[in-house]
Amino acid sequence: GRDITGLPPEQRRVGILFQDELLFPHLSVGENLAFGLRATIKGRAERQRQIETALSDIGLGGFAARDPDTLSGGQKARVALMRMLLSGPEALLLDEPFARLDTERRGQVRSLVFSQARAKGLPVLLVTHDEADAEAAGGQVHRLTA
């Protein structure tokens, strides 16, 4: 309900998740997540608690100190997804965000993303080739054909 086109990117509050996870290779998994945390979250202990909770939510509890290069593709995708959610976006743009996840994790992470989006009233634009992803989003589906 507001025009964000004139705002600088950091003020738009749009969470973007691409097909490639784009983690920072020089930061640990926990530091990648900390990068996404809003500046309003103060105190080292609280920031660490939020990181550990986020890792637990995506099935990667205890991975905070890990190097992103040691993660599988699906694990990297989950970290990138959670980093985006931790930034407190007001809208989500998702480009095949679940494509690299195995079937079990796909359903779990899909549910996490869409339940958080619904709870926060976030508009979501999802691009996917997977019919189940589109249905799970619970909104209008527009199909593009060649």
Stockholm file with secondary structure:
# STOCKHOLM 1.0

chainA/1-146         GRDITGLPPEQRRVGILFQDELLFPHLSVGENLAFGLRATIKGRAERQRQIETALSDIGLGGFAARDPDTLSGGQKARVALMRMLLSGPEALLLDEPFARLDTERRGQVRSLVFSQARAKGLPVLLVTHDEADAEAAGGQVHRLTA
#=GR chainA/1-146 SS CCCCTTSCHHHHCEEEECSSCCCCTTSCHHHHHHHHSCTTCCSHHHHHHHHHHHHHHTTCTTCTTSCGGGSCHHHHHHHHHHHHHHTCCSEEEEESTTTTSCHHHHHHHHHHHHHHHHHHTCCEEEECSCHHHHHHHTSCCCCCCC
#=GC SS_cons         CCCCTTSCHHHHCEEEECSSCCCCTTSCHHHHHHHHSCTTCCSHHHHHHHHHHHHHHTTCTTCTTSCGGGSCHHHHHHHHHHHHHHTCCSEEEEESTTTTSCHHHHHHHHHHHHHHHHHHTCCEEEECSCHHHHHHHTSCCCCCCC
//
